[in-house]
Amino acid sequence: MKFVPVNKKVGERIRRYRQLVGLNQESVAEEIGMSGGNFGKIERGEIDINTESLEKLAKLFKIQVASFFDDRPVLGISEKNQNYGYASQT
């Protein structure tokens, strides 16, 4: 298994959640009180994010802080299990 640094993994998950809610980097950075450049570096895993900013992001994305550290894939709305009914001929 390939080792992925924590800041890289967290950054990738932040990017995925941001994309799922349909926000751009600048608007999220402004919402949590940081520059767009620094937020981009966080998403790329170039710098660490502090716990206060993680809490703000979790609130913005309506998720738990622990979700940024989870190994399970981030599922989008269209990727979640769909419960389809059965069609009948009648």
N, CA, C and O of each residue as an XYZ file, in Angstrom:
360
protein
N       0.841     -1.174      0.000
C       0.000      0.000      0.000
C       0.896      1.251      0.000
O       1.879      1.317      0.738
N       0.551      2.219     -0.819
C       1.326      3.439     -0.962
C       1.046      4.382      0.207
O      -0.107      4.602      0.579
N       2.114      4.934      0.780
C       1.981      5.885      1.879
C       1.590      7.255      1.325
O       2.241      7.772      0.418
N       0.530      7.835      1.872
C       0.096      9.178      1.499
C       0.161     10.042      2.749
O      -0.486      9.727      3.748
N       0.941     11.140      2.709
C       1.020     12.011      3.881
C      -0.361     12.523      4.290
O      -1.228     12.735      3.442
N      -0.555     12.717      5.579
C      -1.858     13.127      6.104
C      -2.322     14.442      5.487
O      -3.489     14.567      5.114
N      -1.429     15.424      5.372
C      -1.855     16.715      4.822
C      -2.313     16.579      3.375
O      -3.201     17.317      2.948
N      -1.736     15.662      2.614
C      -2.153     15.419      1.230
C      -3.537     14.760      1.207
O      -4.412     15.150      0.434
N      -3.715     13.757      2.068
C      -4.988     13.033      2.144
C      -6.117     13.968      2.580
O      -7.196     13.958      1.988
N      -5.870     14.772      3.609
C      -6.885     15.708      4.103
C      -7.197     16.749      3.023
O      -8.360     17.090      2.804
N      -6.172     17.245      2.359
C      -6.382     18.224      1.293
C      -7.244     17.688      0.167
O      -8.122     18.386     -0.340
N      -6.989     16.441     -0.223
C      -7.790     15.812     -1.284
C      -9.249     15.670     -0.852
O     -10.163     15.885     -1.648
N      -9.459     15.310      0.399
C     -10.833     15.154      0.894
C     -11.531     16.504      0.988
O     -12.721     16.604      0.690
N     -10.808     17.543      1.398
C     -11.392     18.882      1.440
C     -11.838     19.283      0.032
O     -12.944     19.790     -0.151
N     -10.975     19.053     -0.957
C     -11.309     19.383     -2.346
C     -12.576     18.633     -2.797
O     -13.469     19.211     -3.416
N     -12.625     17.360     -2.477
C     -13.778     16.539     -2.904
C     -15.073     17.051     -2.261
O     -16.087     17.187     -2.946
N     -15.048     17.332     -0.968
C     -16.244     17.854     -0.304
C     -16.619     19.222     -0.860
O     -17.802     19.511     -1.041
N     -15.624     20.071     -1.135
C     -15.903     21.390     -1.704
C     -16.588     21.254     -3.054
O     -17.551     21.962     -3.346
N     -16.091     20.351     -3.866
C     -16.688     20.130     -5.187
C     -18.108     19.583     -5.065
O     -18.988     19.955     -5.842
N     -18.329     18.707     -4.096
C     -19.666     18.135     -3.906
C     -20.702     19.192     -3.543
O     -21.861     19.094     -3.946
N     -20.290     20.200     -2.783
C     -21.247     21.252     -2.417
C     -21.298     22.353     -3.467
O     -22.101     23.280     -3.359
N     -20.439     22.254     -4.489
C     -20.506     23.176     -5.610
C     -19.917     24.553     -5.356
O     -20.384     25.542     -5.920
N     -18.890     24.626     -4.509
C     -18.260     25.913     -4.215
C     -16.863     25.971     -4.831
O     -16.212     24.942     -5.015
N     -16.412     27.186     -5.146
C     -15.044     27.332     -5.648
C     -14.106     27.626     -4.481
O     -14.547     27.918     -3.370
N     -12.810     27.544     -4.753
C     -11.809     27.737     -3.704
C     -11.906     29.117     -3.063
O     -11.814     29.244     -1.842
N     -12.088     30.133     -3.870
C     -12.129     31.505     -3.343
C     -13.276     31.712     -2.359
O     -13.093     32.319     -1.305
N     -14.459     31.206     -2.705
C     -15.607     31.419     -1.817
C     -15.455     30.656     -0.507
O     -15.842     31.157      0.549
N     -14.901     29.458     -0.564
C     -14.683     28.686      0.663
C     -13.609     29.364      1.514
O     -13.759     29.480      2.730
N     -12.530     29.809      0.873
C     -11.461     30.491      1.606
C     -11.998     31.721      2.315
O     -11.681     31.958      3.481
N     -12.807     32.502      1.618
C     -13.397     33.700      2.224
C     -14.306     33.336      3.394
O     -14.302     34.006      4.427
N     -15.079     32.277      3.224
C     -16.019     31.837      4.267
C     -15.301     31.438      5.554
O     -15.812     31.672      6.649
N     -14.116     30.834      5.426
C     -13.405     30.386      6.627
C     -12.312     31.362      7.052
O     -11.594     31.106      8.018
N     -12.183     32.479      6.336
C     -11.269     33.539      6.758
C      -9.811     33.330      6.404
O      -8.930     33.604      7.219
N      -9.543     32.851      5.200
C      -8.155     32.715      4.762
C      -8.039     33.122      3.303
O      -9.049     33.283      2.618
N      -6.829     33.286      2.831
C      -6.622     33.681      1.442
C      -6.871     32.494      0.516
O      -6.705     31.336      0.900
N      -7.269     32.809     -0.697
C      -7.493     31.758     -1.693
C      -6.221     30.988     -1.999
O      -6.263     29.782     -2.245
N      -5.076     31.689     -1.984
C      -3.798     31.032     -2.236
C      -3.462     29.996     -1.181
O      -3.026     28.891     -1.505
N      -3.665     30.351      0.081
C      -3.403     29.389      1.155
C      -4.380     28.216      1.103
O      -4.001     27.072      1.355
N      -5.633     28.508      0.776
C      -6.609     27.416      0.695
C      -6.218     26.442     -0.418
O      -6.332     25.228     -0.250
N      -5.760     26.969     -1.544
C      -5.291     26.103     -2.633
C      -4.127     25.234     -2.197
O      -4.052     24.062     -2.566
N      -3.215     25.802     -1.410
C      -2.076     25.032     -0.909
C      -2.533     23.930      0.035
O      -1.949     22.846      0.057
N      -3.569     24.201      0.813
C      -4.120     23.176      1.712
C      -4.701     22.037      0.892
O      -4.444     20.869      1.184
N      -5.483     22.367     -0.133
C      -6.075     21.316     -0.970
C      -5.016     20.476     -1.677
O      -5.219     19.282     -1.898
N      -3.897     21.085     -2.030
C      -2.812     20.345     -2.692
C      -1.913     19.610     -1.694
O      -1.023     18.860     -2.094
N      -2.145     19.826     -0.402
C      -1.348     19.164      0.625
C       0.010     19.789      0.834
O       0.901     19.157      1.401
N       0.185     21.030      0.384
C       1.472     21.705      0.520
C       1.674     22.305      1.908
O       2.807     22.443      2.368
N       0.579     22.660      2.572
C       0.652     23.174      3.946
C      -0.433     22.500      4.780
O      -1.432     22.009      4.254
N      -0.213     22.491      6.085
C      -1.186     21.899      7.008
C      -2.313     22.884      7.285
O      -2.136     24.099      7.193
N      -3.463     22.342      7.624
C      -4.606     23.158      8.022
C      -4.752     23.067      9.533
O      -4.512     22.013     10.122
N      -5.144     24.170     10.162
C      -5.313     24.141     11.617
C      -6.699     23.605     11.981
O      -7.597     23.537     11.142
N      -6.848     23.231     13.242
C      -8.101     22.602     13.684
C      -9.282     23.565     13.602
O     -10.401     23.143     13.308
N      -9.052     24.843     13.856
C     -10.139     25.819     13.773
C     -10.699     25.887     12.353
O     -11.914     25.942     12.163
N      -9.818     25.882     11.366
C     -10.266     25.919      9.971
C     -10.959     24.617      9.575
O     -11.924     24.629      8.811
N     -10.461     23.491     10.100
C     -11.133     22.210      9.832
C     -12.560     22.223     10.382
O     -13.485     21.734      9.735
N     -12.728     22.780     11.569
C     -14.070     22.866     12.161
C     -14.979     23.757     11.314
O     -16.149     23.431     11.116
N     -14.458     24.868     10.819
C     -15.258     25.757      9.973
C     -15.657     25.062      8.678
O     -16.793     25.192      8.221
N     -14.715     24.320      8.083
C     -15.026     23.592      6.849
C     -16.080     22.513      7.090
O     -17.006     22.348      6.295
N     -15.932     21.788      8.188
C     -16.893     20.732      8.508
C     -18.290     21.322      8.652
O     -19.264     20.748      8.164
N     -18.386     22.457      9.315
C     -19.682     23.125      9.475
C     -20.225     23.574      8.114
O     -21.409     23.396      7.829
N     -19.370     24.150      7.286
C     -19.774     24.612      5.967
C     -20.249     23.456      5.093
O     -21.244     23.584      4.378
N     -19.543     22.331      5.147
C     -19.883     21.166      4.326
C     -20.926     20.259      4.976
O     -21.379     19.286      4.373
N     -21.304     20.594      6.221
C     -22.285     19.805      6.983
C     -21.835     18.348      7.158
O     -22.576     17.403      6.890
N     -20.589     18.215      7.620
C     -20.024     16.898      7.892
C     -19.308     16.940      9.242
O     -19.161     18.006      9.840
N     -18.870     15.791      9.710
C     -18.069     15.690     10.932
C     -16.604     15.971     10.587
O     -16.165     15.661      9.480
N     -15.851     16.549     11.510
C     -14.426     16.798     11.289
C     -13.710     15.484     10.955
O     -12.805     15.465     10.121
N     -14.108     14.408     11.595
C     -13.478     13.106     11.363
C     -13.582     12.656      9.903
O     -12.781     11.835      9.455
N     -14.546     13.176      9.165
C     -14.711     12.798      7.761
C     -13.494     13.169      6.923
O     -13.241     12.543      5.893
N     -12.742     14.173      7.346
C     -11.546     14.566      6.608
C     -10.420     13.544      6.746
O      -9.474     13.547      5.959
N     -10.524     12.670      7.750
C      -9.477     11.686      8.018
C      -9.916     10.255      7.699
O      -9.136      9.319      7.875
N     -11.130     10.078      7.242
C     -11.702      8.774      6.958
C     -11.052      8.170      5.707
O     -10.693      8.897      4.781
N     -10.905      6.858      5.682
C     -10.341      6.185      4.515
C     -11.391      5.778      3.489
O     -11.056      5.410      2.364
N     -12.661      5.844      3.878
C     -13.712      5.471      2.923
C     -13.845      6.537      1.844
O     -13.580      7.713      2.096
N     -14.255      6.134      0.638
C     -14.430      7.120     -0.439
C     -15.525      8.127     -0.105
O     -16.489      7.809      0.590
N     -15.360      9.338     -0.609
C     -16.366     10.381     -0.454
C     -17.390     10.159     -1.555
O     -17.070     10.258     -2.740
N     -18.616      9.861     -1.162
C     -19.657      9.587     -2.147
C     -20.460     10.834     -2.442
O     -20.882     11.554     -1.537
N     -20.661     11.073     -3.717
C     -21.523     12.174     -4.131
C     -22.960     11.731     -4.138
O     -23.253     10.549     -3.962
N     -23.842     12.650     -4.337
C     -25.271     12.346     -4.345
C     -25.587     11.270     -5.376
O     -26.342     10.341     -5.088
N     -25.024     11.383     -6.567
C     -25.332     10.422     -7.622
C     -24.633      9.086     -7.406
O     -24.968      8.105     -8.070
N     -23.667      9.027     -6.489
C     -22.929      7.805     -6.245
C     -23.504      6.989     -5.088
O     -23.097      5.845     -4.882
N     -24.430      7.552     -4.340
C     -25.004      6.832     -3.206
C     -25.916      5.724     -3.710
O     -26.400      5.752     -4.842
N     -26.136      4.750     -2.839
C     -27.048      3.666     -3.197
C     -28.406      4.219     -3.586
O     -28.978      5.057     -2.889
N     -28.901      3.744     -4.692
C     -30.210      4.154     -5.155
C     -31.202      3.025     -4.886
O     -30.917      1.870     -5.201
N     -32.326      3.330     -4.325
C     -33.372      2.340     -4.103
C     -34.410      2.494     -5.199
O     -35.295      3.348     -5.133
N     -34.281      1.662     -6.190
C     -35.201      1.715     -7.314
C     -36.325      0.729     -7.089
O     -36.110     -0.367     -6.571
N     -37.510      1.118     -7.476
C     -38.647      0.211     -7.409
C     -38.673     -0.680     -8.640
O     -37.870     -0.518     -9.558
N     -39.585     -1.599     -8.644
C     -39.719     -2.492     -9.773
C     -40.849     -2.013    -10.664
O     -41.907     -1.603    -10.187
N     -40.614     -2.070    -11.930
C     -41.666     -1.708    -12.887
C     -42.481     -2.962    -13.178
O     -41.942     -4.067    -13.253
N     -43.752     -2.779    -13.337
C     -44.609     -3.925    -13.686
C     -45.213     -3.681    -15.050
O     -45.205     -2.558    -15.555
N     -45.732     -4.730    -15.639
C     -46.346     -4.604    -16.945
C     -47.778     -4.107    -16.845
O     -48.396     -3.786    -17.859
N     -48.310     -4.042    -15.630
C     -49.702     -3.601    -15.490
C     -49.813     -2.141    -15.167
O     -50.920     -1.623    -15.019
